[in-house]
Structure formats: C-alpha cells, structure tokens
Amino acid sequence: MSYKITEEGNISTVFLNGEIDMDVTETAKEAILPVIDSGKEVHLNLKDVSYMDSSGISVLIESHQRALEKGTKVVIKEVSKSVLKVIMMAKLEQILNLE
Amino acid sequence: MNLNESKDFLVHTSSLKEVRVFSREVFEKLNLDEDLKEELVLAIAEAAQNIVKHGYKGVEETSDRMEIKISLKDSNLEIGFFDKGKPVIPENIQHRKLDDIKPGGLGTFFIKQIMDDAVFKKDEQQWVNHLVLSKKI
C-alpha cells in the first residue's frame, strides 16, 4: 500500500493505493490519523484501493470516530467497487460518510 | 472439476498477501464468477489473519508455518487451515454486534457471511488447530 496527501483549503485528501490488510493498517493509520488530529476535514480517496479486509474497515471506523472526537469529519470518496462491497457487508454504508 | 491444492506460509502479517495470491491463482483455475472469487479470497484471508492475530497473540516472532488447503469435489468447496498456534475454543469465537460500531471483530462475521459452514476439527495430530470452511459453489 502507498499513499499521498494533498491539501486544499481546510480539506486534506489522503489518496490510498493498493491492498489494505493487517500488514499495512499501521501505515494507513500513520497517514490518516495525524491529519484528522490537525482538525482538518479529511477526504479519503479509495479509488485505487483494490482490496480491503476487516483490518482496513477498522481503519475507516477508527478514522471516522477520531474525526467525531475532534469535531471534524472524514468523507470517503470514490470508493472502489470491491471496497464498497466490504463496507456494505459490514453494514457501514449508513455510518461512514460515503460520497 | 475436482481440485486439491495446498500451500504453507510463515505465520506473519506479511504472508497475508501471499495467501491472497495463492487463493486467487487456485480460483482462477475454477473459472469462478469474479465477485464470488473475491468473496472467497476475503474469507480465506480473514481466517489466515485470525491465525496470525489470535492464534499467535503475544508472540513477537515465530518460524511456525500455517497450511491452507483448497479442495473442490462435486461442487463442494472446502478450505482447510492448519496451524500450531494457541488451541482455539470454538465456543469462545464471537464476532461483535454490527450495531456496536468499533474497530475490530468483523473478520469472523465476514467468514460467516461468505461461507456456508466453519468448523474446527480435531483430526490432525501434527497440528494444533484445523479449521474447515465449506461452501457449495
């Protein structure tokens, strides 16, 4: 998995790329959580995430909850079909902010 | 088409990608629907992850290996997982309630959603745990 972060105004976008499993969740959290902690609105762009398992879903939940604690939000953008299927299997499509 | 393939992997998070590659290669031979194939790969990856995460909880590093065996006979798909981790007590395995939104606890839920059955067997002397996932395809 790799990632890049772009800034535009008060929005930071984290572009994740590749497969997200237990082996890379710490890297994903190291990329996402500090941006949330800075108080910015965070967009997670998942168009290039080809696979996500329950560990990746945990990262999305943790990010969502951390944003609520910090008074900001995480918006999940351009979710790939395979990842959307896993999010829906976890019945999180109404909980996470999907756009 | 009948099939019987197995491979062993180091018990480590870095093996999970190899597990998926192996699973995809096997399912390619079966000409499965792409969605079903990816669901099965997810179930296998989650079960393998459970071995690393729970079977070897507290173990910093190990040279132990886990084996995954995929077999198909008369449309009955069976996926066996063999490991030498902590003995699993099947009654203690529970996924979290879906309305209790928190990180973790979804792997077993995914497995149950995807597969028809998941049973721990006590038929392998050289291994500690033997999980069998099955599904009619």
gemmi code that builds the backbone of each chain (N, CA, C; Angstrom):
import gemmi

chains = {
    "A": [
        ("MET", (0.836, -1.191, 0.000), (0.000, 0.000, 0.000), (0.875, 1.247, 0.000)),
        ("SER", (0.442, 2.240, -0.728), (1.136, 3.521, -0.691), (0.078, 4.611, -0.531)),
        ("TYR", (0.524, 5.804, -0.245), (-0.437, 6.894, -0.084), (0.195, 8.229, -0.435)),
        ("LYS", (-0.680, 9.202, -0.744), (-0.190, 10.577, -0.866), (-1.257, 11.486, -0.277)),
        ("ILE", (-0.827, 12.631, 0.181), (-1.749, 13.565, 0.823), (-1.675, 14.903, 0.102)),
        ("THR", (-2.843, 15.429, -0.241), (-2.883, 16.759, -0.852), (-3.704, 17.684, 0.053)),
        ("GLU", (-3.425, 18.977, -0.035), (-4.123, 19.969, 0.795), (-4.817, 20.977, -0.109)),
        ("GLU", (-6.023, 21.324, 0.244), (-6.721, 22.383, -0.466), (-7.633, 23.078, 0.533)),
        ("GLY", (-7.246, 24.290, 0.919), (-8.019, 24.993, 1.934), (-8.007, 24.213, 3.231)),
        ("ASN", (-9.188, 23.984, 3.781), (-9.261, 23.262, 5.049), (-9.509, 21.773, 4.840)),
        ("ILE", (-9.298, 21.317, 3.618), (-9.537, 19.895, 3.334), (-8.221, 19.217, 2.967)),
        ("SER", (-7.936, 18.143, 3.663), (-6.792, 17.301, 3.293), (-7.329, 16.028, 2.671)),
        ("THR", (-6.777, 15.660, 1.539), (-7.213, 14.419, 0.894), (-6.091, 13.389, 0.973)),
        ("VAL", (-6.435, 12.240, 1.531), (-5.475, 11.132, 1.603), (-5.859, 10.132, 0.519)),
        ("PHE", (-4.977, 9.973, -0.444), (-5.184, 9.001, -1.521), (-4.474, 7.702, -1.132)),
        ("LEU", (-5.261, 6.658, -0.895), (-4.666, 5.358, -0.576), (-4.616, 4.530, -1.856)),
        ("ASN", (-3.600, 3.689, -1.946), (-3.387, 2.929, -3.175), (-2.948, 1.501, -2.832)),
        ("GLY", (-3.591, 0.539, -3.480), (-3.156, -0.858, -3.296), (-4.122, -1.668, -2.468)),
        ("GLU", (-3.564, -2.624, -1.732), (-4.381, -3.539, -0.928), (-4.179, -3.206, 0.556)),
        ("ILE", (-5.278, -3.121, 1.282), (-5.186, -2.759, 2.699), (-5.575, -3.960, 3.550)),
        ("ASP", (-4.562, -4.509, 4.205), (-4.797, -5.636, 5.117), (-4.080, -5.356, 6.432)),
        ("MET", (-4.065, -6.357, 7.296), (-3.486, -6.182, 8.632), (-2.016, -5.760, 8.588)),
        ("ASP", (-1.339, -6.134, 7.511), (0.088, -5.841, 7.405), (0.363, -4.355, 7.216)),
        ("VAL", (-0.621, -3.616, 6.728), (-0.370, -2.202, 6.404), (-1.281, -1.242, 7.183)),
        ("THR", (-2.055, -1.774, 8.122), (-3.001, -0.880, 8.803), (-2.280, 0.203, 9.616)),
        ("GLU", (-1.133, -0.146, 10.198), (-0.418, 0.878, 10.976), (0.052, 2.010, 10.062)),
        ("THR", (0.518, 1.645, 8.871), (0.954, 2.663, 7.902), (-0.234, 3.539, 7.509)),
        ("ALA", (-1.372, 2.899, 7.262), (-2.568, 3.669, 6.882), (-2.972, 4.622, 8.005)),
        ("LYS", (-2.933, 4.127, 9.230), (-3.314, 4.990, 10.373), (-2.312, 6.133, 10.565)),
        ("GLU", (-1.028, 5.827, 10.337), (0.000, 6.872, 10.474), (-0.204, 7.973, 9.431)),
        ("ALA", (-0.795, 7.587, 8.300), (-1.062, 8.587, 7.263), (-2.303, 9.407, 7.602)),
        ("ILE", (-3.334, 8.746, 8.082), (-4.650, 9.390, 8.220), (-4.844, 10.111, 9.554)),
        ("LEU", (-4.517, 9.454, 10.650), (-4.899, 9.995, 11.962), (-4.261, 11.359, 12.289)),
        ("PRO", (-2.976, 11.586, 11.959), (-2.415, 12.924, 12.250), (-3.139, 14.041, 11.500)),
        ("VAL", (-3.616, 13.741, 10.307), (-4.332, 14.759, 9.532), (-5.661, 15.071, 10.217)),
        ("ILE", (-6.315, 14.041, 10.707), (-7.563, 14.249, 11.454), (-7.276, 15.050, 12.720)),
        ("ASP", (-6.186, 14.678, 13.405), (-5.841, 15.359, 14.660), (-5.545, 16.843, 14.441)),
        ("SER", (-5.167, 17.206, 13.216), (-4.892, 18.619, 12.939), (-6.191, 19.427, 12.842)),
        ("GLY", (-7.316, 18.725, 12.859), (-8.613, 19.408, 12.863), (-9.192, 19.662, 11.483)),
        ("LYS", (-8.470, 19.267, 10.454), (-8.961, 19.472, 9.095), (-10.019, 18.436, 8.724)),
        ("GLU", (-10.854, 18.815, 7.749), (-11.749, 17.823, 7.158), (-10.887, 16.918, 6.292)),
        ("VAL", (-11.110, 15.625, 6.413), (-10.265, 14.675, 5.694), (-11.094, 13.911, 4.671)),
        ("HIS", (-10.624, 13.936, 3.442), (-11.230, 13.117, 2.410), (-10.315, 11.911, 2.182)),
        ("LEU", (-10.914, 10.742, 2.275), (-10.160, 9.512, 1.999), (-10.541, 9.039, 0.613)),
        ("ASN", (-9.611, 9.138, -0.307), (-9.909, 8.720, -1.675), (-9.474, 7.260, -1.856)),
        ("LEU", (-10.463, 6.410, -2.131), (-10.195, 4.963, -2.183), (-10.323, 4.389, -3.598)),
        ("LYS", (-10.239, 5.253, -4.607), (-10.468, 4.732, -5.969), (-9.390, 3.742, -6.390)),
        ("ASP", (-8.213, 3.840, -5.818), (-7.129, 2.934, -6.200), (-6.856, 1.854, -5.151)),
        ("VAL", (-7.827, 1.675, -4.259), (-7.702, 0.574, -3.287), (-8.424, -0.640, -3.880)),
        ("SER", (-7.661, -1.635, -4.217), (-8.235, -2.788, -4.921), (-8.761, -3.861, -3.987)),
        ("TYR", (-8.337, -3.811, -2.731), (-8.747, -4.851, -1.767), (-8.697, -4.262, -0.369)),
        ("MET", (-9.701, -4.602, 0.422), (-9.700, -4.182, 1.825), (-10.353, -5.285, 2.650)),
        ("ASP", (-9.707, -5.650, 3.753), (-10.301, -6.675, 4.613), (-10.805, -6.022, 5.901)),
        ("SER", (-11.111, -6.824, 6.899), (-11.689, -6.283, 8.137), (-10.725, -5.329, 8.844)),
        ("SER", (-9.417, -5.528, 8.644), (-8.444, -4.611, 9.259), (-8.557, -3.227, 8.633)),
        ("GLY", (-8.754, -3.196, 7.329), (-8.936, -1.909, 6.645), (-10.226, -1.235, 7.071)),
        ("ILE", (-11.264, -2.043, 7.238), (-12.543, -1.492, 7.714), (-12.348, -0.877, 9.100)),
        ("SER", (-11.533, -1.524, 9.923), (-11.258, -0.976, 11.262), (-10.589, 0.394, 11.168)),
        ("VAL", (-9.717, 0.560, 10.179), (-9.060, 1.861, 9.983), (-10.114, 2.922, 9.632)),
        ("LEU", (-11.060, 2.550, 8.781), (-12.117, 3.509, 8.405), (-12.958, 3.880, 9.621)),
        ("ILE", (-13.311, 2.891, 10.432), (-14.122, 3.158, 11.631), (-13.343, 4.040, 12.607)),
        ("GLU", (-12.077, 3.677, 12.842), (-11.260, 4.453, 13.784), (-11.104, 5.892, 13.305)),
        ("SER", (-10.928, 6.065, 12.001), (-10.777, 7.413, 11.431), (-12.070, 8.209, 11.623)),
        ("HIS", (-13.187, 7.558, 11.335), (-14.496, 8.201, 11.478), (-14.716, 8.632, 12.934)),
        ("GLN", (-14.419, 7.745, 13.848), (-14.648, 8.050, 15.264), (-13.678, 9.109, 15.779)),
        ("ARG", (-12.438, 9.064, 15.322), (-11.453, 10.073, 15.742), (-11.893, 11.460, 15.254)),
        ("ALA", (-12.434, 11.502, 14.028), (-12.889, 12.783, 13.477), (-14.042, 13.346, 14.311)),
        ("LEU", (-14.943, 12.481, 14.720), (-16.060, 12.943, 15.560), (-15.534, 13.531, 16.864)),
        ("GLU", (-14.535, 12.861, 17.443), (-13.932, 13.350, 18.698), (-13.290, 14.724, 18.506)),
        ("LYS", (-12.723, 14.936, 17.317), (-12.006, 16.184, 17.047), (-12.903, 17.263, 16.460)),
        ("GLY", (-14.185, 16.945, 16.312), (-15.121, 17.938, 15.790), (-14.977, 18.201, 14.314)),
        ("THR", (-14.437, 17.223, 13.600), (-14.340, 17.356, 12.146), (-14.960, 16.117, 11.513)),
        ("LYS", (-14.706, 15.885, 10.231), (-15.288, 14.681, 9.630), (-14.370, 14.072, 8.585)),
        ("VAL", (-14.595, 12.798, 8.374), (-13.900, 12.062, 7.313), (-14.930, 11.706, 6.256)),
        ("VAL", (-14.626, 12.084, 5.020), (-15.506, 11.739, 3.910), (-14.782, 10.728, 3.018)),
        ("ILE", (-15.440, 9.630, 2.732), (-14.827, 8.594, 1.886), (-15.248, 8.838, 0.447)),
        ("LYS", (-14.265, 9.059, -0.387), (-14.526, 9.448, -1.779), (-14.139, 8.330, -2.758)),
        ("GLU", (-14.901, 8.260, -3.822), (-14.577, 7.403, -4.968), (-14.210, 5.973, -4.547)),
        ("VAL", (-15.035, 5.447, -3.680), (-14.735, 4.102, -3.188), (-14.852, 3.089, -4.335)),
        ("SER", (-13.872, 2.212, -4.411), (-13.884, 1.210, -5.488), (-14.982, 0.185, -5.216)),
        ("LYS", (-15.386, -0.501, -6.265), (-16.483, -1.464, -6.156), (-16.177, -2.561, -5.125)),
        ("SER", (-14.951, -3.048, -5.154), (-14.610, -4.153, -4.246), (-14.628, -3.700, -2.786)),
        ("VAL", (-14.169, -2.465, -2.547), (-14.159, -1.967, -1.171), (-15.588, -1.642, -0.712)),
        ("LEU", (-16.380, -1.096, -1.616), (-17.773, -0.790, -1.264), (-18.507, -2.055, -0.836)),
        ("LYS", (-18.211, -3.131, -1.513), (-18.864, -4.398, -1.179), (-18.542, -4.814, 0.263)),
        ("VAL", (-17.293, -4.617, 0.669), (-16.890, -4.991, 2.031), (-17.519, -4.032, 3.052)),
        ("ILE", (-17.566, -2.752, 2.706), (-18.211, -1.768, 3.598), (-19.693, -2.137, 3.788)),
        ("MET", (-20.321, -2.546, 2.692), (-21.740, -2.910, 2.785), (-21.928, -4.223, 3.538)),
        ("MET", (-20.982, -5.128, 3.384), (-21.070, -6.393, 4.125), (-21.021, -6.111, 5.627)),
        ("ALA", (-20.249, -5.086, 6.003), (-20.140, -4.699, 7.414), (-21.289, -3.780, 7.839)),
        ("LYS", (-22.180, -3.502, 6.886), (-23.350, -2.644, 7.126), (-22.936, -1.258, 7.665)),
        ("LEU", (-21.899, -0.715, 7.035), (-21.373, 0.577, 7.473), (-21.677, 1.705, 6.492)),
        ("GLU", (-22.400, 1.402, 5.424), (-22.617, 2.429, 4.404), (-23.444, 3.596, 4.924)),
        ("GLN", (-24.233, 3.359, 5.978), (-25.020, 4.445, 6.559), (-24.262, 5.160, 7.682)),
        ("ILE", (-23.193, 4.557, 8.135), (-22.429, 5.123, 9.267), (-21.287, 6.007, 8.747)),
        ("LEU", (-20.546, 5.460, 7.805), (-19.423, 6.217, 7.240), (-19.961, 7.225, 6.225)),
        ("ASN", (-19.255, 8.333, 6.074), (-19.680, 9.343, 5.098), (-19.129, 8.973, 3.726)),
        ("LEU", (-19.985, 8.355, 2.909), (-19.555, 7.935, 1.568), (-20.039, 8.935, 0.537)),
        ("GLU", (-19.140, 9.327, -0.344), (-19.551, 10.223, -1.452), (-19.018, 9.703, -2.758)),
    ],
    "B": [
        ("MET", (-15.346, -30.104, -12.143), (-13.896, -30.149, -11.979), (-13.536, -30.367, -10.508)),
        ("ASN", (-12.668, -31.330, -10.268), (-12.184, -31.529, -8.911), (-10.771, -30.950, -8.785)),
        ("LEU", (-10.444, -30.568, -7.568), (-9.172, -29.855, -7.387), (-8.694, -30.048, -5.950)),
        ("ASN", (-7.414, -30.053, -5.780), (-6.852, -30.216, -4.433), (-5.490, -29.518, -4.412)),
        ("GLU", (-5.419, -28.366, -3.772), (-4.155, -27.628, -3.767), (-3.858, -27.121, -2.361)),
        ("SER", (-2.619, -27.144, -1.996), (-2.261, -26.642, -0.663), (-0.926, -25.905, -0.710)),
        ("LYS", (-0.770, -25.026, 0.263), (0.481, -24.273, 0.354), (0.672, -23.846, 1.805)),
        ("ASP", (1.920, -23.782, 2.219), (2.151, -23.318, 3.585), (2.813, -21.940, 3.572)),
        ("PHE", (2.577, -21.224, 4.652), (3.013, -19.825, 4.758), (3.586, -19.579, 6.160)),
        ("LEU", (4.571, -18.703, 6.220), (5.065, -18.259, 7.524), (3.929, -17.554, 8.259)),
        ("VAL", (3.806, -17.817, 9.552), (2.765, -17.141, 10.329), (3.229, -15.710, 10.611)),
        ("HIS", (2.810, -14.805, 9.761), (3.208, -13.401, 9.873), (2.264, -12.568, 9.019)),
        ("THR", (2.058, -11.310, 9.421), (1.149, -10.457, 8.638), (1.626, -10.284, 7.189)),
        ("SER", (2.943, -10.341, 7.000), (3.467, -10.151, 5.640), (3.100, -11.306, 4.708)),
        ("SER", (2.610, -12.410, 5.275), (2.209, -13.559, 4.447), (0.793, -13.404, 3.898)),
        ("LEU", (0.039, -12.459, 4.418), (-1.371, -12.372, 4.031), (-1.544, -12.078, 2.538)),
        ("LYS", (-0.626, -11.276, 2.008), (-0.692, -11.001, 0.566), (-0.435, -12.279, -0.238)),
        ("GLU", (0.551, -13.073, 0.219), (0.848, -14.347, -0.450), (-0.350, -15.286, -0.388)),
        ("VAL", (-1.042, -15.247, 0.739), (-2.248, -16.083, 0.894), (-3.281, -15.699, -0.158)),
        ("ARG", (-3.452, -14.400, -0.364), (-4.437, -13.944, -1.360), (-3.997, -14.328, -2.777)),
        ("VAL", (-2.698, -14.176, -3.034), (-2.184, -14.530, -4.367), (-2.424, -16.015, -4.645)),
        ("PHE", (-2.094, -16.853, -3.665), (-2.312, -18.303, -3.801), (-3.793, -18.605, -4.041)),
        ("SER", (-4.649, -17.992, -3.248), (-6.093, -18.253, -3.354), (-6.609, -17.843, -4.732)),
        ("ARG", (-6.203, -16.654, -5.169), (-6.659, -16.182, -6.487), (-6.190, -17.112, -7.600)),
        ("GLU", (-4.949, -17.585, -7.483), (-4.420, -18.497, -8.510), (-5.224, -19.781, -8.572)),
        ("VAL", (-5.584, -20.296, -7.396), (-6.381, -21.537, -7.372), (-7.766, -21.283, -7.957)),
        ("PHE", (-8.392, -20.190, -7.554), (-9.765, -19.935, -8.020), (-9.808, -19.566, -9.511)),
        ("GLU", (-8.694, -19.063, -10.041), (-8.620, -18.814, -11.488), (-8.866, -20.103, -12.262)),
        ("LYS", (-8.359, -21.195, -11.713), (-8.491, -22.492, -12.394), (-9.939, -22.971, -12.413)),
        ("LEU", (-10.737, -22.428, -11.514), (-12.126, -22.894, -11.411), (-13.097, -22.041, -12.217)),
        ("ASN", (-12.566, -21.000, -12.856), (-13.436, -20.121, -13.655), (-14.613, -19.581, -12.866)),
        ("LEU", (-14.368, -19.182, -11.646), (-15.449, -18.674, -10.811), (-15.817, -17.255, -11.217)),
        ("ASP", (-17.047, -16.901, -10.931), (-17.501, -15.529, -11.071), (-16.563, -14.618, -10.259)),
        ("GLU", (-16.226, -13.464, -10.822), (-15.240, -12.577, -10.188), (-15.645, -12.174, -8.772)),
        ("ASP", (-16.931, -11.858, -8.583), (-17.406, -11.442, -7.257), (-17.272, -12.579, -6.237)),
        ("LEU", (-17.671, -13.773, -6.661), (-17.565, -14.933, -5.760), (-16.107, -15.206, -5.428)),
        ("LYS", (-15.259, -15.101, -6.440), (-13.827, -15.345, -6.236), (-13.269, -14.393, -5.180)),
        ("GLU", (-13.600, -13.116, -5.295), (-13.065, -12.143, -4.334), (-13.663, -12.333, -2.943)),
        ("GLU", (-14.915, -12.777, -2.873), (-15.505, -13.086, -1.562), (-14.764, -14.244, -0.902)),
        ("LEU", (-14.475, -15.270, -1.692), (-13.768, -16.438, -1.146), (-12.351, -16.062, -0.717)),
        ("VAL", (-11.711, -15.210, -1.512), (-10.360, -14.745, -1.155), (-10.421, -13.985, 0.170)),
        ("LEU", (-11.451, -13.166, 0.338), (-11.603, -12.411, 1.594), (-11.796, -13.361, 2.777)),
        ("ALA", (-12.640, -14.378, 2.594), (-12.879, -15.329, 3.693), (-11.587, -16.047, 4.076)),
        ("ILE", (-10.829, -16.461, 3.077), (-9.562, -17.156, 3.349), (-8.574, -16.219, 4.042)),
        ("ALA", (-8.498, -14.984, 3.544), (-7.569, -14.014, 4.137), (-7.952, -13.702, 5.583)),
        ("GLU", (-9.251, -13.633, 5.846), (-9.692, -13.344, 7.221), (-9.348, -14.507, 8.157)),
        ("ALA", (-9.523, -15.729, 7.666), (-9.195, -16.889, 8.503), (-7.691, -16.956, 8.762)),
        ("ALA", (-6.904, -16.657, 7.733), (-5.447, -16.649, 7.906), (-5.033, -15.538, 8.872)),
        ("GLN", (-5.701, -14.392, 8.738), (-5.416, -13.273, 9.639), (-5.735, -13.648, 11.082)),
        ("ASN", (-6.817, -14.391, 11.278), (-7.175, -14.816, 12.641), (-6.090, -15.683, 13.261)),
        ("ILE", (-5.455, -16.522, 12.425), (-4.362, -17.351, 12.947), (-3.221, -16.455, 13.426)),
        ("VAL", (-2.840, -15.489, 12.572), (-1.726, -14.589, 12.921), (-2.087, -13.740, 14.146)),
        ("LYS", (-3.298, -13.211, 14.130), (-3.704, -12.218, 15.135), (-4.074, -12.845, 16.476)),
        ("HIS", (-4.802, -13.951, 16.423), (-5.304, -14.556, 17.661), (-4.532, -15.821, 18.057)),
        ("GLY", (-4.230, -16.660, 17.074), (-3.529, -17.905, 17.390), (-2.129, -17.657, 17.905)),
        ("TYR", (-1.540, -16.569, 17.488), (-0.173, -16.233, 17.894), (-0.123, -14.891, 18.636)),
        ("LYS", (-1.224, -14.575, 19.302), (-1.298, -13.323, 20.063), (-0.199, -13.303, 21.128)),
        ("GLY", (0.530, -12.208, 21.183), (1.589, -12.086, 22.183), (2.912, -12.682, 21.742)),
        ("VAL", (2.919, -13.341, 20.581), (4.165, -13.926, 20.064), (4.809, -12.909, 19.128)),
        ("GLU", (5.970, -12.430, 19.508), (6.643, -11.385, 18.718), (7.022, -11.883, 17.331)),
        ("GLU", (7.651, -13.043, 17.305), (8.137, -13.583, 16.041), (8.138, -15.098, 16.134)),
        ("THR", (7.788, -15.745, 15.047), (7.782, -17.212, 15.048), (8.261, -17.718, 13.697)),
        ("SER", (8.816, -18.912, 13.714), (9.173, -19.555, 12.443), (8.095, -20.566, 12.055)),
        ("ASP", (7.034, -20.638, 12.854), (5.940, -21.566, 12.555), (5.309, -21.243, 11.211)),
        ("ARG", (4.780, -22.267, 10.607), (4.080, -22.086, 9.342), (2.635, -22.552, 9.483)),
        ("MET", (1.789, -21.978, 8.671), (0.389, -22.417, 8.621), (0.146, -22.961, 7.216)),
        ("GLU", (-0.755, -23.918, 7.122), (-1.027, -24.512, 5.812), (-2.473, -24.253, 5.410)),
        ("ILE", (-2.655, -23.941, 4.161), (-4.005, -23.741, 3.631), (-4.220, -24.735, 2.498)),
        ("LYS", (-5.326, -25.455, 2.598), (-5.621, -26.490, 1.595), (-6.985, -26.198, 0.983)),
        ("ILE", (-7.001, -26.011, -0.317), (-8.256, -25.722, -1.013), (-8.628, -26.945, -1.844)),
        ("SER", (-9.808, -27.470, -1.614), (-10.220, -28.629, -2.407), (-11.660, -28.465, -2.878)),
        ("LEU", (-11.882, -28.982, -4.055), (-13.234, -28.937, -4.634), (-13.577, -30.338, -5.115)),
        ("LYS", (-14.729, -30.798, -4.674), (-15.195, -32.108, -5.113), (-16.698, -32.025, -5.297)),
        ("ASP", (-17.149, -32.255, -6.501), (-18.594, -32.249, -6.801), (-19.269, -30.967, -6.312)),
        ("SER", (-18.698, -29.840, -6.643), (-19.240, -28.514, -6.288), (-19.133, -28.169, -4.812)),
        ("ASN", (-18.536, -29.054, -4.022), (-18.334, -28.749, -2.601), (-16.918, -28.216, -2.401)),
        ("LEU", (-16.858, -26.938, -2.089), (-15.560, -26.309, -1.860), (-15.225, -26.407, -0.376)),
        ("GLU", (-14.028, -26.924, -0.097), (-13.566, -26.987, 1.293), (-12.211, -26.302, 1.380)),
        ("ILE", (-12.080, -25.463, 2.396), (-10.805, -24.782, 2.605), (-10.337, -25.105, 4.021)),
        ("GLY", (-9.212, -25.790, 4.098), (-8.677, -26.186, 5.397), (-7.543, -25.267, 5.828)),
        ("PHE", (-7.526, -24.961, 7.106), (-6.474, -24.125, 7.693), (-5.837, -24.923, 8.825)),
        ("PHE", (-4.543, -25.072, 8.768), (-3.834, -25.853, 9.781), (-2.798, -24.944, 10.440)),
        ("ASP", (-2.801, -24.933, 11.765), (-1.792, -24.109, 12.440), (-1.398, -24.732, 13.770)),
        ("LYS", (-0.287, -24.212, 14.307), (0.227, -24.714, 15.587), (0.187, -23.613, 16.644)),
        ("GLY", (-0.776, -22.737, 16.515), (-0.918, -21.652, 17.478), (-1.642, -22.101, 18.737)),
        ("LYS", (-2.153, -21.123, 19.472), (-2.891, -21.467, 20.695), (-4.150, -22.238, 20.318)),
        ("PRO", (-4.491, -23.259, 21.115), (-5.701, -24.027, 20.786), (-6.934, -23.131, 20.783)),
        ("VAL", (-7.704, -23.259, 19.735), (-8.931, -22.454, 19.612), (-10.054, -23.143, 20.374)),
        ("ILE", (-10.785, -22.356, 21.137), (-12.003, -22.869, 21.781), (-13.176, -22.307, 20.978)),
        ("PRO", (-13.755, -23.136, 20.109), (-14.771, -22.627, 19.174), (-15.903, -21.868, 19.862)),
        ("GLU", (-16.276, -22.306, 21.052), (-17.389, -21.649, 21.754), (-17.062, -20.199, 22.106)),
        ("ASN", (-15.766, -19.882, 22.164), (-15.366, -18.518, 22.552), (-15.285, -17.556, 21.365)),
        ("ILE", (-15.484, -18.087, 20.163), (-15.356, -17.235, 18.978), (-16.675, -16.516, 18.716)),
        ("GLN", (-16.617, -15.227, 18.811), (-17.814, -14.418, 18.554), (-17.418, -13.169, 17.789)),
        ("HIS", (-18.215, -12.816, 16.785), (-17.972, -11.521, 16.153), (-18.744, -10.471, 16.933)),
        ("ARG", (-18.323, -9.211, 16.801), (-19.029, -8.165, 17.537), (-20.385, -7.904, 16.908)),
        ("LYS", (-21.269, -7.320, 17.717), (-22.573, -6.955, 17.168), (-22.367, -5.816, 16.175)),
        ("LEU", (-23.056, -5.903, 15.042), (-22.830, -4.923, 13.983), (-23.225, -3.509, 14.392)),
        ("ASP", (-24.197, -3.384, 15.305), (-24.600, -2.032, 15.713), (-23.689, -1.464, 16.798)),
        ("ASP", (-22.736, -2.249, 17.256), (-21.736, -1.759, 18.208), (-20.523, -1.335, 17.372)),
        ("ILE", (-20.610, -0.100, 16.861), (-19.610, 0.351, 15.886), (-18.272, 0.623, 16.567)),
        ("LYS", (-17.318, -0.216, 16.302), (-15.958, -0.016, 16.822), (-14.998, -0.827, 15.961)),
        ("PRO", (-13.727, -0.443, 15.975), (-12.766, -1.185, 15.161), (-12.638, -2.630, 15.647)),
        ("GLY", (-12.467, -3.564, 14.721), (-12.223, -4.961, 15.074), (-13.479, -5.799, 15.175)),
        ("GLY", (-13.234, -7.122, 15.179), (-14.334, -8.058, 15.411), (-15.186, -8.387, 14.208)),
        ("LEU", (-14.724, -8.019, 13.016), (-15.545, -8.256, 11.826), (-15.085, -9.452, 10.983)),
        ("GLY", (-13.848, -9.911, 11.193), (-13.311, -10.968, 10.349), (-14.162, -12.232, 10.375)),
        ("THR", (-14.500, -12.656, 11.567), (-15.326, -13.863, 11.704), (-16.712, -13.649, 11.119)),
        ("PHE", (-17.225, -12.437, 11.258), (-18.532, -12.111, 10.669), (-18.469, -12.252, 9.145)),
        ("PHE", (-17.412, -11.729, 8.549), (-17.267, -11.842, 7.092), (-17.213, -13.315, 6.664)),
        ("ILE", (-16.447, -14.097, 7.406), (-16.323, -15.526, 7.067), (-17.703, -16.184, 7.093)),
        ("LYS", (-18.474, -15.875, 8.140), (-19.803, -16.498, 8.261), (-20.759, -16.018, 7.176)),
        ("GLN", (-20.575, -14.760, 6.756), (-21.428, -14.225, 5.685), (-21.148, -14.923, 4.356)),
        ("ILE", (-19.861, -15.206, 4.129), (-19.439, -15.713, 2.821), (-19.583, -17.233, 2.708)),
        ("MET", (-19.195, -17.938, 3.769), (-19.152, -19.397, 3.689), (-20.443, -20.017, 4.220)),
        ("ASP", (-20.685, -21.266, 3.829), (-21.854, -21.983, 4.359), (-21.590, -22.497, 5.761)),
        ("ASP", (-20.342, -22.895, 6.008), (-20.051, -23.506, 7.305), (-18.586, -23.277, 7.696)),
        ("ALA", (-18.350, -23.222, 8.985), (-16.981, -23.098, 9.517), (-16.888, -23.989, 10.748)),
        ("VAL", (-16.038, -25.008, 10.667), (-15.972, -25.996, 11.746), (-14.515, -26.256, 12.120)),
        ("PHE", (-14.245, -26.300, 13.417), (-12.917, -26.713, 13.883), (-12.941, -28.218, 14.098)),
        ("LYS", (-11.989, -28.911, 13.480), (-11.922, -30.361, 13.610), (-10.721, -30.754, 14.466)),
        ("LYS", (-10.815, -31.901, 15.078), (-9.706, -32.399, 15.896), (-9.212, -33.711, 15.301)),
        ("ASP", (-8.752, -33.629, 14.063), (-8.381, -34.849, 13.357), (-6.941, -34.832, 12.866)),
        ("GLU", (-6.201, -33.819, 13.257), (-4.837, -33.702, 12.743), (-3.851, -33.664, 13.905)),
        ("GLN", (-3.153, -34.765, 14.107), (-2.246, -34.882, 15.246), (-1.072, -33.902, 15.156)),
        ("GLN", (-0.595, -33.663, 13.925), (0.618, -32.842, 13.808), (0.347, -31.347, 13.864)),
        ("TRP", (-0.941, -30.969, 13.909), (-1.308, -29.569, 14.015), (-2.093, -29.348, 15.300)),
        ("VAL", (-2.177, -28.079, 15.722), (-2.987, -27.768, 16.920), (-4.424, -27.468, 16.509)),
        ("ASN", (-4.567, -26.638, 15.502), (-5.917, -26.259, 15.053), (-6.138, -26.652, 13.597)),
        ("HIS", (-7.336, -27.079, 13.309), (-7.710, -27.409, 11.927), (-9.118, -26.846, 11.693)),
        ("LEU", (-9.148, -25.723, 10.994), (-10.433, -25.087, 10.667), (-10.822, -25.493, 9.249)),
        ("VAL", (-12.066, -25.834, 9.062), (-12.558, -26.159, 7.716), (-13.710, -25.218, 7.373)),
        ("LEU", (-13.493, -24.444, 6.317), (-14.574, -23.604, 5.776), (-15.153, -24.340, 4.572)),
        ("SER", (-16.455, -24.336, 4.447), (-17.032, -25.038, 3.299), (-18.130, -24.196, 2.659)),
        ("LYS", (-18.310, -24.449, 1.370), (-19.343, -23.732, 0.618), (-19.676, -24.521, -0.636)),
        ("LYS", (-20.931, -24.617, -0.904), (-21.386, -25.230, -2.155), (-21.296, -24.162, -3.241)),
        ("ILE", (-20.580, -24.452, -4.307), (-20.444, -23.442, -5.373), (-20.955, -23.976, -6.702)),
    ],
}
model = gemmi.Model(1)
for chain_id, residues in chains.items():
    chain = gemmi.Chain(chain_id)
    for i, (resn, *xyz) in enumerate(residues, 1):
        res = gemmi.Residue()
        res.name, res.seqid = resn, gemmi.SeqId(i, " ")
        for name, pos in zip(("N", "CA", "C"), xyz):
            atom = gemmi.Atom()
            atom.name, atom.element = name, gemmi.Element(name[0])
            atom.pos, atom.b_iso = gemmi.Position(*pos), 0.0
            res.add_atom(atom)
        chain.add_residue(res)
    model.add_chain(chain)
structure = gemmi.Structure()
structure.add_model(model)
structure.setup_entities()
